Amino acid sequence: MKIKMLVSLAGTDFCLSPQEETERFDATEAGRLIEAGFAVPVAEKKVERAVKQPAPEKRG
């Protein structure tokens, strides 16, 4: 689960700053951080891409 940190958080092998997005934690731990007010969930942004359609085939 991707979360965005609201506060700094450090452990033995990581250091996270406010506004940093991470997928470091499993869903259970991420939920705990969100519930405690240390983080918020990040909504996945859907990227719409333009696709060029080929020109219609002309046969004479």
mmCIF file of the N, C-alpha and C atoms, coordinates in Angstrom:
data_MODEL
# 
_entry.id   MODEL 
# 
loop_
_atom_site.group_PDB 
_atom_site.id 
_atom_site.type_symbol 
_atom_site.label_atom_id 
_atom_site.label_alt_id 
_atom_site.label_comp_id 
_atom_site.label_asym_id 
_atom_site.label_entity_id 
_atom_site.label_seq_id 
_atom_site.pdbx_PDB_ins_code 
_atom_site.Cartn_x 
_atom_site.Cartn_y 
_atom_site.Cartn_z 
_atom_site.occupancy 
_atom_site.B_iso_or_equiv 
_atom_site.pdbx_formal_charge 
_atom_site.auth_seq_id 
_atom_site.auth_comp_id 
_atom_site.auth_asym_id 
_atom_site.auth_atom_id 
_atom_site.pdbx_PDB_model_num 
ATOM 1   N N  . MET A 1 1  ? 0.840  -1.167 0.000   1.00 0.00 ? 1  MET A N  1 
ATOM 2   C CA . MET A 1 1  ? 0.000  0.000  0.000   1.00 0.00 ? 1  MET A CA 1 
ATOM 3   C C  . MET A 1 1  ? 0.891  1.238  0.000   1.00 0.00 ? 1  MET A C  1 
ATOM 4   N N  . LYS A 1 2  ? 0.575  2.176  -0.880  1.00 0.00 ? 2  LYS A N  1 
ATOM 5   C CA . LYS A 1 2  ? 1.373  3.385  -0.982  1.00 0.00 ? 2  LYS A CA 1 
ATOM 6   C C  . LYS A 1 2  ? 0.801  4.443  -0.048  1.00 0.00 ? 2  LYS A C  1 
ATOM 7   N N  . ILE A 1 3  ? 1.694  5.039  0.762   1.00 0.00 ? 3  ILE A N  1 
ATOM 8   C CA . ILE A 1 3  ? 1.277  6.072  1.702   1.00 0.00 ? 3  ILE A CA 1 
ATOM 9   C C  . ILE A 1 3  ? 2.172  7.296  1.545   1.00 0.00 ? 3  ILE A C  1 
ATOM 10  N N  . LYS A 1 4  ? 1.655  8.430  2.010   1.00 0.00 ? 4  LYS A N  1 
ATOM 11  C CA . LYS A 1 4  ? 2.412  9.677  2.018   1.00 0.00 ? 4  LYS A CA 1 
ATOM 12  C C  . LYS A 1 4  ? 2.593  10.083 3.471   1.00 0.00 ? 4  LYS A C  1 
ATOM 13  N N  . MET A 1 5  ? 3.829  10.241 3.879   1.00 0.00 ? 5  MET A N  1 
ATOM 14  C CA . MET A 1 5  ? 4.134  10.556 5.267   1.00 0.00 ? 5  MET A CA 1 
ATOM 15  C C  . MET A 1 5  ? 3.760  11.998 5.600   1.00 0.00 ? 5  MET A C  1 
ATOM 16  N N  . LEU A 1 6  ? 3.218  12.210 6.794   1.00 0.00 ? 6  LEU A N  1 
ATOM 17  C CA . LEU A 1 6  ? 2.900  13.544 7.289   1.00 0.00 ? 6  LEU A CA 1 
ATOM 18  C C  . LEU A 1 6  ? 3.945  14.017 8.296   1.00 0.00 ? 6  LEU A C  1 
ATOM 19  N N  . VAL A 1 7  ? 4.692  13.064 8.850   1.00 0.00 ? 7  VAL A N  1 
ATOM 20  C CA . VAL A 1 7  ? 5.730  13.357 9.841   1.00 0.00 ? 7  VAL A CA 1 
ATOM 21  C C  . VAL A 1 7  ? 6.984  12.572 9.476   1.00 0.00 ? 7  VAL A C  1 
ATOM 22  N N  . SER A 1 8  ? 8.096  12.907 10.105  1.00 0.00 ? 8  SER A N  1 
ATOM 23  C CA . SER A 1 8  ? 9.328  12.147 9.918   1.00 0.00 ? 8  SER A CA 1 
ATOM 24  C C  . SER A 1 8  ? 9.221  10.838 10.677  1.00 0.00 ? 8  SER A C  1 
ATOM 25  N N  . LEU A 1 9  ? 9.823  9.799  10.123  1.00 0.00 ? 9  LEU A N  1 
ATOM 26  C CA . LEU A 1 9  ? 9.813  8.490  10.758  1.00 0.00 ? 9  LEU A CA 1 
ATOM 27  C C  . LEU A 1 9  ? 11.107 7.786  10.389  1.00 0.00 ? 9  LEU A C  1 
ATOM 28  N N  . ALA A 1 10 ? 11.792 7.230  11.368  1.00 0.00 ? 10 ALA A N  1 
ATOM 29  C CA . ALA A 1 10 ? 13.054 6.549  11.113  1.00 0.00 ? 10 ALA A CA 1 
ATOM 30  C C  . ALA A 1 10 ? 13.079 5.222  11.838  1.00 0.00 ? 10 ALA A C  1 
ATOM 31  N N  . GLY A 1 11 ? 13.770 4.273  11.235  1.00 0.00 ? 11 GLY A N  1 
ATOM 32  C CA . GLY A 1 11 ? 13.952 2.957  11.830  1.00 0.00 ? 11 GLY A CA 1 
ATOM 33  C C  . GLY A 1 11 ? 15.392 2.525  11.653  1.00 0.00 ? 11 GLY A C  1 
ATOM 34  N N  . THR A 1 12 ? 15.670 1.258  11.873  1.00 0.00 ? 12 THR A N  1 
ATOM 35  C CA . THR A 1 12 ? 17.040 0.774  11.770  1.00 0.00 ? 12 THR A CA 1 
ATOM 36  C C  . THR A 1 12 ? 17.562 0.789  10.337  1.00 0.00 ? 12 THR A C  1 
ATOM 37  N N  . ASP A 1 13 ? 16.666 0.662  9.357   1.00 0.00 ? 13 ASP A N  1 
ATOM 38  C CA . ASP A 1 13 ? 17.132 0.621  7.963   1.00 0.00 ? 13 ASP A CA 1 
ATOM 39  C C  . ASP A 1 13 ? 16.342 1.550  7.034   1.00 0.00 ? 13 ASP A C  1 
ATOM 40  N N  . PHE A 1 14 ? 15.681 2.566  7.600   1.00 0.00 ? 14 PHE A N  1 
ATOM 41  C CA . PHE A 1 14 ? 14.975 3.534  6.771   1.00 0.00 ? 14 PHE A CA 1 
ATOM 42  C C  . PHE A 1 14 ? 14.842 4.869  7.487   1.00 0.00 ? 14 PHE A C  1 
ATOM 43  N N  . CYS A 1 15 ? 14.636 5.918  6.710   1.00 0.00 ? 15 CYS A N  1 
ATOM 44  C CA . CYS A 1 15 ? 14.405 7.266  7.216   1.00 0.00 ? 15 CYS A CA 1 
ATOM 45  C C  . CYS A 1 15 ? 13.453 7.948  6.238   1.00 0.00 ? 15 CYS A C  1 
ATOM 46  N N  . LEU A 1 16 ? 12.274 8.327  6.719   1.00 0.00 ? 16 LEU A N  1 
ATOM 47  C CA . LEU A 1 16 ? 11.271 8.943  5.864   1.00 0.00 ? 16 LEU A CA 1 
ATOM 48  C C  . LEU A 1 16 ? 11.005 10.367 6.317   1.00 0.00 ? 16 LEU A C  1 
ATOM 49  N N  . SER A 1 17 ? 10.868 11.269 5.372   1.00 0.00 ? 17 SER A N  1 
ATOM 50  C CA . SER A 1 17 ? 10.607 12.681 5.647   1.00 0.00 ? 17 SER A CA 1 
ATOM 51  C C  . SER A 1 17 ? 9.144  13.010 5.391   1.00 0.00 ? 17 SER A C  1 
ATOM 52  N N  . PRO A 1 18 ? 8.646  14.123 5.933   1.00 0.00 ? 18 PRO A N  1 
ATOM 53  C CA . PRO A 1 18 ? 7.278  14.549 5.622   1.00 0.00 ? 18 PRO A CA 1 
ATOM 54  C C  . PRO A 1 18 ? 7.120  14.760 4.112   1.00 0.00 ? 18 PRO A C  1 
ATOM 55  N N  . GLN A 1 19 ? 5.963  14.431 3.589   1.00 0.00 ? 19 GLN A N  1 
ATOM 56  C CA . GLN A 1 19 ? 5.591  14.539 2.170   1.00 0.00 ? 19 GLN A CA 1 
ATOM 57  C C  . GLN A 1 19 ? 6.232  13.454 1.292   1.00 0.00 ? 19 GLN A C  1 
ATOM 58  N N  . GLU A 1 20 ? 7.012  12.556 1.872   1.00 0.00 ? 20 GLU A N  1 
ATOM 59  C CA . GLU A 1 20 ? 7.628  11.473 1.108   1.00 0.00 ? 20 GLU A CA 1 
ATOM 60  C C  . GLU A 1 20 ? 6.625  10.336 0.923   1.00 0.00 ? 20 GLU A C  1 
ATOM 61  N N  . GLU A 1 21 ? 6.566  9.807  -0.294  1.00 0.00 ? 21 GLU A N  1 
ATOM 62  C CA . GLU A 1 21 ? 5.679  8.683  -0.592  1.00 0.00 ? 21 GLU A CA 1 
ATOM 63  C C  . GLU A 1 21 ? 6.491  7.396  -0.576  1.00 0.00 ? 21 GLU A C  1 
ATOM 64  N N  . THR A 1 22 ? 5.892  6.342  -0.020  1.00 0.00 ? 22 THR A N  1 
ATOM 65  C CA . THR A 1 22 ? 6.600  5.076  0.101   1.00 0.00 ? 22 THR A CA 1 
ATOM 66  C C  . THR A 1 22 ? 5.642  3.893  0.028   1.00 0.00 ? 22 THR A C  1 
ATOM 67  N N  . GLU A 1 23 ? 6.177  2.762  -0.394  1.00 0.00 ? 23 GLU A N  1 
ATOM 68  C CA . GLU A 1 23 ? 5.455  1.487  -0.372  1.00 0.00 ? 23 GLU A CA 1 
ATOM 69  C C  . GLU A 1 23 ? 6.196  0.506  0.519   1.00 0.00 ? 23 GLU A C  1 
ATOM 70  N N  . ARG A 1 24 ? 6.953  1.026  1.449   1.00 0.00 ? 24 ARG A N  1 
ATOM 71  C CA . ARG A 1 24 ? 7.822  0.235  2.304   1.00 0.00 ? 24 ARG A CA 1 
ATOM 72  C C  . ARG A 1 24 ? 7.064  -0.690 3.253   1.00 0.00 ? 24 ARG A C  1 
ATOM 73  N N  . PHE A 1 25 ? 5.872  -0.294 3.682   1.00 0.00 ? 25 PHE A N  1 
ATOM 74  C CA . PHE A 1 25 ? 5.139  -1.025 4.702   1.00 0.00 ? 25 PHE A CA 1 
ATOM 75  C C  . PHE A 1 25 ? 4.047  -1.900 4.101   1.00 0.00 ? 25 PHE A C  1 
ATOM 76  N N  . ASP A 1 26 ? 3.755  -3.028 4.768   1.00 0.00 ? 26 ASP A N  1 
ATOM 77  C CA . ASP A 1 26 ? 2.641  -3.871 4.324   1.00 0.00 ? 26 ASP A CA 1 
ATOM 78  C C  . ASP A 1 26 ? 1.326  -3.175 4.681   1.00 0.00 ? 26 ASP A C  1 
ATOM 79  N N  . ALA A 1 27 ? 0.221  -3.702 4.221   1.00 0.00 ? 27 ALA A N  1 
ATOM 80  C CA . ALA A 1 27 ? -1.086 -3.060 4.390   1.00 0.00 ? 27 ALA A CA 1 
ATOM 81  C C  . ALA A 1 27 ? -1.447 -2.864 5.864   1.00 0.00 ? 27 ALA A C  1 
ATOM 82  N N  . THR A 1 28 ? -1.093 -3.819 6.711   1.00 0.00 ? 28 THR A N  1 
ATOM 83  C CA . THR A 1 28 ? -1.413 -3.718 8.133   1.00 0.00 ? 28 THR A CA 1 
ATOM 84  C C  . THR A 1 28 ? -0.664 -2.563 8.792   1.00 0.00 ? 28 THR A C  1 
ATOM 85  N N  . GLU A 1 29 ? 0.637  -2.504 8.568   1.00 0.00 ? 29 GLU A N  1 
ATOM 86  C CA . GLU A 1 29 ? 1.447  -1.445 9.176   1.00 0.00 ? 29 GLU A CA 1 
ATOM 87  C C  . GLU A 1 29 ? 1.098  -0.083 8.581   1.00 0.00 ? 29 GLU A C  1 
ATOM 88  N N  . ALA A 1 30 ? 0.843  -0.026 7.280   1.00 0.00 ? 30 ALA A N  1 
ATOM 89  C CA . ALA A 1 30 ? 0.444  1.228  6.642   1.00 0.00 ? 30 ALA A CA 1 
ATOM 90  C C  . ALA A 1 30 ? -0.874 1.712  7.242   1.00 0.00 ? 30 ALA A C  1 
ATOM 91  N N  . GLY A 1 31 ? -1.795 0.805  7.484   1.00 0.00 ? 31 GLY A N  1 
ATOM 92  C CA . GLY A 1 31 ? -3.068 1.153  8.118   1.00 0.00 ? 31 GLY A CA 1 
ATOM 93  C C  . GLY A 1 31 ? -2.873 1.722  9.503   1.00 0.00 ? 31 GLY A C  1 
ATOM 94  N N  . ARG A 1 32 ? -1.933 1.163  10.246  1.00 0.00 ? 32 ARG A N  1 
ATOM 95  C CA . ARG A 1 32 ? -1.641 1.669  11.594  1.00 0.00 ? 32 ARG A CA 1 
ATOM 96  C C  . ARG A 1 32 ? -1.082 3.088  11.531  1.00 0.00 ? 32 ARG A C  1 
ATOM 97  N N  . LEU A 1 33 ? -0.193 3.339  10.573  1.00 0.00 ? 33 LEU A N  1 
ATOM 98  C CA . LEU A 1 33 ? 0.386  4.672  10.432  1.00 0.00 ? 33 LEU A CA 1 
ATOM 99  C C  . LEU A 1 33 ? -0.688 5.695  10.046  1.00 0.00 ? 33 LEU A C  1 
ATOM 100 N N  . ILE A 1 34 ? -1.618 5.288  9.175   1.00 0.00 ? 34 ILE A N  1 
ATOM 101 C CA . ILE A 1 34 ? -2.712 6.169  8.762   1.00 0.00 ? 34 ILE A CA 1 
ATOM 102 C C  . ILE A 1 34 ? -3.634 6.447  9.945   1.00 0.00 ? 34 ILE A C  1 
ATOM 103 N N  . GLU A 1 35 ? -3.986 5.396  10.686  1.00 0.00 ? 35 GLU A N  1 
ATOM 104 C CA . GLU A 1 35 ? -4.873 5.528  11.844  1.00 0.00 ? 35 GLU A CA 1 
ATOM 105 C C  . GLU A 1 35 ? -4.264 6.428  12.917  1.00 0.00 ? 35 GLU A C  1 
ATOM 106 N N  . ALA A 1 36 ? -2.941 6.364  13.076  1.00 0.00 ? 36 ALA A N  1 
ATOM 107 C CA . ALA A 1 36 ? -2.262 7.179  14.079  1.00 0.00 ? 36 ALA A CA 1 
ATOM 108 C C  . ALA A 1 36 ? -2.078 8.625  13.629  1.00 0.00 ? 36 ALA A C  1 
ATOM 109 N N  . GLY A 1 37 ? -2.364 8.913  12.354  1.00 0.00 ? 37 GLY A N  1 
ATOM 110 C CA . GLY A 1 37 ? -2.220 10.273 11.847  1.00 0.00 ? 37 GLY A CA 1 
ATOM 111 C C  . GLY A 1 37 ? -0.825 10.595 11.360  1.00 0.00 ? 37 GLY A C  1 
ATOM 112 N N  . PHE A 1 38 ? 0.009  9.580  11.169  1.00 0.00 ? 38 PHE A N  1 
ATOM 113 C CA . PHE A 1 38 ? 1.371  9.791  10.698  1.00 0.00 ? 38 PHE A CA 1 
ATOM 114 C C  . PHE A 1 38 ? 1.462  9.799  9.179   1.00 0.00 ? 38 PHE A C  1 
ATOM 115 N N  . ALA A 1 39 ? 0.424  9.299  8.506   1.00 0.00 ? 39 ALA A N  1 
ATOM 116 C CA . ALA A 1 39 ? 0.467  9.174  7.044   1.00 0.00 ? 39 ALA A CA 1 
ATOM 117 C C  . ALA A 1 39 ? -0.948 9.220  6.483   1.00 0.00 ? 39 ALA A C  1 
ATOM 118 N N  . VAL A 1 40 ? -1.030 9.391  5.174   1.00 0.00 ? 40 VAL A N  1 
ATOM 119 C CA . VAL A 1 40 ? -2.314 9.327  4.464   1.00 0.00 ? 40 VAL A CA 1 
ATOM 120 C C  . VAL A 1 40 ? -2.137 8.397  3.267   1.00 0.00 ? 40 VAL A C  1 
ATOM 121 N N  . PRO A 1 41 ? -3.200 7.718  2.854   1.00 0.00 ? 41 PRO A N  1 
ATOM 122 C CA . PRO A 1 41 ? -3.080 6.848  1.679   1.00 0.00 ? 41 PRO A CA 1 
ATOM 123 C C  . PRO A 1 41 ? -2.924 7.679  0.413   1.00 0.00 ? 41 PRO A C  1 
ATOM 124 N N  . VAL A 1 42 ? -2.203 7.129  -0.534  1.00 0.00 ? 42 VAL A N  1 
ATOM 125 C CA . VAL A 1 42 ? -2.009 7.797  -1.818  1.00 0.00 ? 42 VAL A CA 1 
ATOM 126 C C  . VAL A 1 42 ? -2.897 7.109  -2.839  1.00 0.00 ? 42 VAL A C  1 
ATOM 127 N N  . ALA A 1 43 ? -3.752 7.886  -3.475  1.00 0.00 ? 43 ALA A N  1 
ATOM 128 C CA . ALA A 1 43 ? -4.612 7.346  -4.530  1.00 0.00 ? 43 ALA A CA 1 
ATOM 129 C C  . ALA A 1 43 ? -3.782 7.216  -5.805  1.00 0.00 ? 43 ALA A C  1 
ATOM 130 N N  . GLU A 1 44 ? -3.918 6.084  -6.436  1.00 0.00 ? 44 GLU A N  1 
ATOM 131 C CA . GLU A 1 44 ? -3.202 5.876  -7.694  1.00 0.00 ? 44 GLU A CA 1 
ATOM 132 C C  . GLU A 1 44 ? -3.803 6.780  -8.757  1.00 0.00 ? 44 GLU A C  1 
ATOM 133 N N  . LYS A 1 45 ? -2.964 7.547  -9.404  1.00 0.00 ? 45 LYS A N  1 
ATOM 134 C CA . LYS A 1 45 ? -3.423 8.433  -10.458 1.00 0.00 ? 45 LYS A CA 1 
ATOM 135 C C  . LYS A 1 45 ? -3.462 7.667  -11.770 1.00 0.00 ? 45 LYS A C  1 
ATOM 136 N N  . LYS A 1 46 ? -4.590 7.753  -12.435 1.00 0.00 ? 46 LYS A N  1 
ATOM 137 C CA . LYS A 1 46 ? -4.695 7.124  -13.739 1.00 0.00 ? 46 LYS A CA 1 
ATOM 138 C C  . LYS A 1 46 ? -4.181 8.115  -14.773 1.00 0.00 ? 46 LYS A C  1 
ATOM 139 N N  . VAL A 1 47 ? -3.238 7.655  -15.554 1.00 0.00 ? 47 VAL A N  1 
ATOM 140 C CA . VAL A 1 47 ? -2.657 8.496  -16.582 1.00 0.00 ? 47 VAL A CA 1 
ATOM 141 C C  . VAL A 1 47 ? -3.326 8.155  -17.908 1.00 0.00 ? 47 VAL A C  1 
ATOM 142 N N  . GLU A 1 48 ? -3.957 9.156  -18.486 1.00 0.00 ? 48 GLU A N  1 
ATOM 143 C CA . GLU A 1 48 ? -4.604 8.949  -19.772 1.00 0.00 ? 48 GLU A CA 1 
ATOM 144 C C  . GLU A 1 48 ? -3.605 9.329  -20.853 1.00 0.00 ? 48 GLU A C  1 
ATOM 145 N N  . ARG A 1 49 ? -3.368 8.415  -21.738 1.00 0.00 ? 49 ARG A N  1 
ATOM 146 C CA . ARG A 1 49 ? -2.388 8.657  -22.794 1.00 0.00 ? 49 ARG A CA 1 
ATOM 147 C C  . ARG A 1 49 ? -3.095 8.755  -24.142 1.00 0.00 ? 49 ARG A C  1 
ATOM 148 N N  . ALA A 1 50 ? -2.650 9.713  -24.920 1.00 0.00 ? 50 ALA A N  1 
ATOM 149 C CA . ALA A 1 50 ? -3.215 9.871  -26.257 1.00 0.00 ? 50 ALA A CA 1 
ATOM 150 C C  . ALA A 1 50 ? -2.615 8.810  -27.167 1.00 0.00 ? 50 ALA A C  1 
ATOM 151 N N  . VAL A 1 51 ? -3.465 8.202  -27.947 1.00 0.00 ? 51 VAL A N  1 
ATOM 152 C CA . VAL A 1 51 ? -3.010 7.176  -28.883 1.00 0.00 ? 51 VAL A CA 1 
ATOM 153 C C  . VAL A 1 51 ? -3.388 7.637  -30.283 1.00 0.00 ? 51 VAL A C  1 
ATOM 154 N N  . LYS A 1 52 ? -2.401 7.776  -31.116 1.00 0.00 ? 52 LYS A N  1 
ATOM 155 C CA . LYS A 1 52 ? -2.645 8.232  -32.461 1.00 0.00 ? 52 LYS A CA 1 
ATOM 156 C C  . LYS A 1 52 ? -3.238 7.080  -33.268 1.00 0.00 ? 52 LYS A C  1 
ATOM 157 N N  . GLN A 1 53 ? -4.409 7.325  -33.844 1.00 0.00 ? 53 GLN A N  1 
ATOM 158 C CA . GLN A 1 53 ? -5.052 6.316  -34.666 1.00 0.00 ? 53 GLN A CA 1 
ATOM 159 C C  . GLN A 1 53 ? -4.461 6.355  -36.071 1.00 0.00 ? 53 GLN A C  1 
ATOM 160 N N  . PRO A 1 54 ? -4.216 5.210  -36.669 1.00 0.00 ? 54 PRO A N  1 
ATOM 161 C CA . PRO A 1 54 ? -3.684 5.221  -38.039 1.00 0.00 ? 54 PRO A CA 1 
ATOM 162 C C  . PRO A 1 54 ? -4.716 5.801  -38.997 1.00 0.00 ? 54 PRO A C  1 
ATOM 163 N N  . ALA A 1 55 ? -4.230 6.416  -40.049 1.00 0.00 ? 55 ALA A N  1 
ATOM 164 C CA . ALA A 1 55 ? -5.116 6.988  -41.051 1.00 0.00 ? 55 ALA A CA 1 
ATOM 165 C C  . ALA A 1 55 ? -5.891 5.857  -41.753 1.00 0.00 ? 55 ALA A C  1 
ATOM 166 N N  . PRO A 1 56 ? -7.148 6.121  -42.140 1.00 0.00 ? 56 PRO A N  1 
ATOM 167 C CA . PRO A 1 56 ? -7.904 5.089  -42.816 1.00 0.00 ? 56 PRO A CA 1 
ATOM 168 C C  . PRO A 1 56 ? -7.236 4.705  -44.137 1.00 0.00 ? 56 PRO A C  1 
ATOM 169 N N  . GLU A 1 57 ? -7.305 3.444  -44.436 1.00 0.00 ? 57 GLU A N  1 
ATOM 170 C CA . GLU A 1 57 ? -6.654 2.943  -45.644 1.00 0.00 ? 57 GLU A CA 1 
ATOM 171 C C  . GLU A 1 57 ? -7.473 3.363  -46.875 1.00 0.00 ? 57 GLU A C  1 
ATOM 172 N N  . LYS A 1 58 ? -6.784 3.876  -47.865 1.00 0.00 ? 58 LYS A N  1 
ATOM 173 C CA . LYS A 1 58 ? -7.458 4.302  -49.101 1.00 0.00 ? 58 LYS A CA 1 
ATOM 174 C C  . LYS A 1 58 ? -7.145 3.305  -50.199 1.00 0.00 ? 58 LYS A C  1 
ATOM 175 N N  . ARG A 1 59 ? -8.176 2.719  -50.720 1.00 0.00 ? 59 ARG A N  1 
ATOM 176 C CA . ARG A 1 59 ? -7.995 1.792  -51.836 1.00 0.00 ? 59 ARG A CA 1 
ATOM 177 C C  . ARG A 1 59 ? -8.851 2.302  -52.997 1.00 0.00 ? 59 ARG A C  1 
ATOM 178 N N  . GLY A 1 60 ? -8.234 2.345  -54.120 1.00 0.00 ? 60 GLY A N  1 
ATOM 179 C CA . GLY A 1 60 ? -8.825 2.980  -55.219 1.00 0.00 ? 60 GLY A CA 1 
ATOM 180 C C  . GLY A 1 60 ? -9.712 2.373  -56.125 1.00 0.00 ? 60 GLY A C  1 
# 
